[in-house]
Amino acid sequence: MPSDRRYGSRWARLVPVAFITYSLAYVDRANYSIGSAAGLAKDLHITGNADALLGALFFLGYFFFQIPGAWYAERRSAKRLIFWSLLLWGVLASLIGLISNLYALYLVRFLLGVAESVVLPGMLIFLSHWFTKAERSRANAFLILGNPVTVLWMSIVSGYLVHAVGWRGMFIAEGLPAVLWGFVWLLVAQDDPAQARWLAPEEREALQARLAEEQRALRPVRNYREAFRSPPVILLALQYLC
């Protein structure tokens, strides 16, 4: 495999982009509790039951659209999927700052769950098209690191925004960056090495050959019921729940 520095630039070019994308998704998912405490719940007369329903609606959309999102990313384009997801969730997150009706908030929270549901499966598939099996765990670790790192700064930034522009301004200010970042993503990301003009031709071919060889070695899943009953799959699901 070529050792030219540009080959290693996958890490410098793609991993930070994936990290920032996942981090932005977490901001627009997690800032609801801050906005609620800052006046959203009071202004929209959100009771405890309504608040629980708002959380359930988000994860209802999140649950049902992960697998369709993964299917589209694998068979069509992870790049396009993430781009449209960024635009949609950025607009929806900002829209919370303009809402004055609880039922409209129900709808927006559900749609926000739908928009963000495709991010993690889409990003994992995107990285699998760029990094070999030996590299993938490290690339995925950098991606998932977006969650805890976001928690470190989100509370400070959100608190400042609430103090400066109120809870409505906070949602708008934290939603718009996802829309802007969508166009950065569109320019920087490519679905696979074949589309990367920043790699030399021999480097593209070597990486594609290695990834194709690994893909051929994988045993195809013919029975999804058996796959879901597989002990490793069950353990991974339980670990994620914890």
ZAGU-349542 format. One line per field, with one value per residue (C-alpha): x, z, y negated; residue number from 1; residue in three letters; chain. Coordinates in pm, 1 decimal. Each point is the difference from the previous one (the first is absolute). Layout:
REM residues N
px = X|...
pz = Z|...
py = Y|...
num = NUM|...
residu = ala|...
chaine = A|...
END
This chain:
REM residues 242
px = 0.0|143.5|166.1|-27.4|-112.3|-312.5|-117.4|14.2|-188.0|-321.7|35.6|64.1|-270.1|-288.9|10.4|-25.3|-291.1|-177.4|74.9|-141.0|-310.6|-79.7|76.1|-247.0|-265.7|48.8|-28.7|-336.4|-119.7|116.2|-61.2|-373.2|38.4|193.9|-260.2|-279.7|152.1|68.6|-363.4|-126.4|-201.0|-152.8|-80.9|-162.0|-167.2|170.7|-111.1|193.6|-207.5|48.2|373.6|15.3|-195.9|238.9|292.1|-185.8|-92.5|361.5|119.0|-298.9|119.7|358.0|-88.4|-201.1|226.9|347.7|-21.2|-148.8|272.9|270.8|-150.2|8.6|354.5|130.4|-181.5|-23.2|209.0|103.6|122.0|-340.2|-181.8|210.3|-24.1|-379.4|-7.3|218.5|-228.3|-317.3|108.3|158.8|-323.3|-212.8|224.4|-12.3|-375.5|-42.2|104.8|-298.7|-268.3|-278.8|-224.2|52.5|-144.3|237.6|282.7|-122.1|28.0|340.3|148.3|-120.6|141.5|325.1|28.8|-56.2|263.5|261.9|-71.0|199.7|312.9|170.5|-71.3|80.8|330.2|102.8|-66.8|180.0|311.7|-17.3|37.7|322.3|177.5|111.6|-113.5|317.8|-51.3|-374.1|-15.7|227.0|-196.8|-329.0|143.1|84.2|-356.0|-168.0|230.2|-216.2|-259.1|204.0|205.9|-320.6|-132.0|312.2|-64.0|-371.6|-122.7|230.5|-91.8|-371.3|0.6|166.0|-248.4|-299.0|132.9|76.6|-292.8|-247.0|-104.0|-146.0|322.2|196.1|-189.9|37.0|370.7|77.6|-210.1|133.4|361.1|-125.7|-149.7|323.2|208.9|-208.2|158.0|349.5|-78.5|-118.9|329.5|237.0|-158.9|-1.0|-182.9|305.7|364.7|-97.0|-140.5|299.4|209.1|229.9|134.0|247.0|-143.8|219.9|-102.0|-368.7|38.6|196.6|-252.5|-296.4|160.2|63.3|-353.1|-150.4|210.5|-124.2|-358.9|24.5|129.5|-313.1|-264.8|-330.9|-290.2|-277.5|-214.6|-56.3|-190.0|310.2|215.0|-212.4|23.9|378.3|168.5|239.9|-292.2|-198.5|299.4|60.1|-367.0|4.7|322.9|-153.9|-305.6|226.2
pz = 0.0|-89.5|277.3|-152.9|250.7|-201.2|66.7|372.1|-60.0|20.9|375.7|-14.8|-258.8|74.9|371.1|119.6|-239.2|135.7|357.9|-47.2|-175.8|280.2|260.1|-159.4|-0.8|370.8|74.8|-172.8|175.1|352.2|28.3|46.5|375.4|34.7|-198.3|198.7|331.1|-139.4|-77.4|-280.1|239.0|173.2|-315.2|-178.5|318.5|-26.2|277.1|120.4|-219.8|-303.4|63.1|12.8|-325.1|-167.7|90.6|-118.0|-333.1|-71.6|58.1|-185.0|-316.1|88.0|38.3|-315.6|-252.4|93.6|-209.7|-309.1|34.8|14.1|-305.2|-199.3|111.7|-103.6|-331.3|-114.1|166.5|360.0|-110.6|-130.8|295.0|255.5|-200.8|-3.2|362.2|98.4|-180.8|141.6|360.3|-2.9|-123.2|243.8|297.0|-84.2|-47.9|368.1|76.1|-198.7|131.9|226.7|-19.9|188.3|-279.3|-249.8|239.4|7.0|-378.7|-13.1|267.0|-188.3|-330.1|172.9|116.5|-357.3|-137.1|258.2|-11.2|-319.5|125.9|195.5|-245.3|-292.0|151.5|87.7|-356.8|-134.7|205.1|-101.7|-363.1|86.5|269.7|4.4|259.1|203.1|-2.6|51.6|377.3|39.3|-254.3|168.8|341.4|-121.2|-133.0|325.4|194.1|-136.8|271.4|319.3|-147.8|-95.3|354.7|127.3|-189.1|-83.3|349.5|15.8|-345.9|45.8|339.9|-147.4|-288.9|232.6|207.0|-307.3|-234.9|191.5|-60.9|-341.1|-116.4|134.6|-215.8|-309.5|60.2|60.9|-289.6|-281.0|14.7|-112.1|-313.3|-80.6|78.5|-244.2|-290.5|143.6|23.3|-360.5|-116.9|213.0|23.6|-274.4|15.5|-81.7|-111.8|-368.3|32.3|189.1|-232.4|291.3|-7.3|-270.0|-248.6|126.5|358.4|-87.4|-176.5|285.3|262.2|-210.5|-63.5|370.9|98.2|-276.2|110.8|357.6|-119.4|-203.0|306.0|198.7|19.1|-127.5|244.7|-137.1|310.2|194.9|272.4|74.4|-15.4|263.9|219.5|-27.3|344.8|-119.4|-138.0|322.6|211.9|-211.6|31.1|377.7|29.0|-197.4|227.9|301.9
py = 0.0|-339.6|-192.4|-346.4|-262.6|-73.3|354.8|-74.4|-323.5|201.4|-38.9|-373.9|-67.7|236.6|82.9|-364.9|-55.8|307.6|-106.9|-351.3|133.1|242.6|-265.7|-243.3|270.8|54.8|-372.8|-26.6|313.8|-82.1|-373.7|53.9|56.6|-326.2|-192.3|160.1|-107.7|-348.5|-79.2|224.7|218.5|-301.1|-198.0|295.3|132.8|338.2|235.5|303.5|231.6|-223.3|-11.9|380.3|19.1|-244.0|225.4|310.2|-158.9|-89.4|355.4|146.1|-172.9|88.3|369.3|56.7|-170.7|126.9|316.7|-173.3|-262.7|265.7|171.2|-324.2|-82.8|341.3|33.8|-360.4|-270.1|-64.0|-343.2|-111.1|155.0|-188.9|-322.8|0.8|109.7|-297.0|-243.0|151.9|30.8|-346.4|-157.5|200.7|-77.8|-371.4|19.8|90.3|-356.9|-130.2|235.0|-122.5|307.7|325.6|214.4|-155.4|87.7|361.3|14.3|-169.2|228.7|308.3|-126.4|-94.3|360.9|116.9|-239.7|95.0|374.6|44.0|-175.6|278.7|286.3|-228.7|-110.6|356.7|110.6|-306.1|83.1|367.3|-111.2|-178.8|198.8|360.2|250.5|-53.9|-378.4|-11.2|32.6|-303.0|-204.3|93.3|-88.1|-351.0|-29.3|109.1|-231.0|-280.0|70.8|-48.2|-283.5|-180.1|35.1|-177.3|-322.0|8.9|-89.2|-301.9|-128.7|67.8|-168.8|-306.4|-13.0|34.1|-288.0|-212.9|68.0|218.5|358.9|-80.7|-159.9|296.2|249.6|-217.3|-66.7|367.8|129.4|-218.3|130.7|342.5|-157.3|-183.4|307.0|202.3|-187.5|50.1|370.6|1.6|-151.3|208.0|345.7|262.0|330.9|208.7|-29.0|14.4|-353.6|-143.8|-215.1|-88.0|356.8|100.8|255.2|284.0|-77.9|4.4|331.6|157.2|-108.3|109.0|338.3|54.4|-97.2|215.5|296.6|-37.2|-30.2|321.4|182.8|-87.5|268.5|-141.0|-12.8|219.6|35.7|-321.0|182.6|204.6|-313.4|-172.8|310.1|5.4|-37.3|-276.0|-202.6|44.2|-100.9|-310.4|-98.1|46.0|-197.3|-285.7|-1.8|-33.3
num = 1|2|3|4|5|6|7|8|9|10|11|12|13|14|15|16|17|18|19|20|21|22|23|24|25|26|27|28|29|30|31|32|33|34|35|36|37|38|39|40|41|42|43|44|45|46|47|48|49|50|51|52|53|54|55|56|57|58|59|60|61|62|63|64|65|66|67|68|69|70|71|72|73|74|75|76|77|78|79|80|81|82|83|84|85|86|87|88|89|90|91|92|93|94|95|96|97|98|99|100|101|102|103|104|105|106|107|108|109|110|111|112|113|114|115|116|117|118|119|120|121|122|123|124|125|126|127|128|129|130|131|132|133|134|135|136|137|138|139|140|141|142|143|144|145|146|147|148|149|150|151|152|153|154|155|156|157|158|159|160|161|162|163|164|165|166|167|168|169|170|171|172|173|174|175|176|177|178|179|180|181|182|183|184|185|186|187|188|189|190|191|192|193|194|195|196|197|198|199|200|201|202|203|204|205|206|207|208|209|210|211|212|213|214|215|216|217|218|219|220|221|222|223|224|225|226|227|228|229|230|231|232|233|234|235|236|237|238|239|240|241|242
residu = met|pro|ser|asp|arg|arg|tyr|gly|ser|arg|trp|ala|arg|leu|val|pro|val|ala|phe|ile|thr|tyr|ser|leu|ala|tyr|val|asp|arg|ala|asn|tyr|ser|ile|gly|ser|ala|ala|gly|leu|ala|lys|asp|leu|his|ile|thr|gly|asn|ala|asp|ala|leu|leu|gly|ala|leu|phe|phe|leu|gly|tyr|phe|phe|phe|gln|ile|pro|gly|ala|trp|tyr|ala|glu|arg|arg|ser|ala|lys|arg|leu|ile|phe|trp|ser|leu|leu|leu|trp|gly|val|leu|ala|ser|leu|ile|gly|leu|ile|ser|asn|leu|tyr|ala|leu|tyr|leu|val|arg|phe|leu|leu|gly|val|ala|glu|ser|val|val|leu|pro|gly|met|leu|ile|phe|leu|ser|his|trp|phe|thr|lys|ala|glu|arg|ser|arg|ala|asn|ala|phe|leu|ile|leu|gly|asn|pro|val|thr|val|leu|trp|met|ser|ile|val|ser|gly|tyr|leu|val|his|ala|val|gly|trp|arg|gly|met|phe|ile|ala|glu|gly|leu|pro|ala|val|leu|trp|gly|phe|val|trp|leu|leu|val|ala|gln|asp|asp|pro|ala|gln|ala|arg|trp|leu|ala|pro|glu|glu|arg|glu|ala|leu|gln|ala|arg|leu|ala|glu|glu|gln|arg|ala|leu|arg|pro|val|arg|asn|tyr|arg|glu|ala|phe|arg|ser|pro|pro|val|ile|leu|leu|ala|leu|gln|tyr|leu|cys
chaine = A|A|A|A|A|A|A|A|A|A|A|A|A|A|A|A|A|A|A|A|A|A|A|A|A|A|A|A|A|A|A|A|A|A|A|A|A|A|A|A|A|A|A|A|A|A|A|A|A|A|A|A|A|A|A|A|A|A|A|A|A|A|A|A|A|A|A|A|A|A|A|A|A|A|A|A|A|A|A|A|A|A|A|A|A|A|A|A|A|A|A|A|A|A|A|A|A|A|A|A|A|A|A|A|A|A|A|A|A|A|A|A|A|A|A|A|A|A|A|A|A|A|A|A|A|A|A|A|A|A|A|A|A|A|A|A|A|A|A|A|A|A|A|A|A|A|A|A|A|A|A|A|A|A|A|A|A|A|A|A|A|A|A|A|A|A|A|A|A|A|A|A|A|A|A|A|A|A|A|A|A|A|A|A|A|A|A|A|A|A|A|A|A|A|A|A|A|A|A|A|A|A|A|A|A|A|A|A|A|A|A|A|A|A|A|A|A|A|A|A|A|A|A|A|A|A|A|A|A|A|A|A|A|A|A|A|A|A|A|A|A|A
END
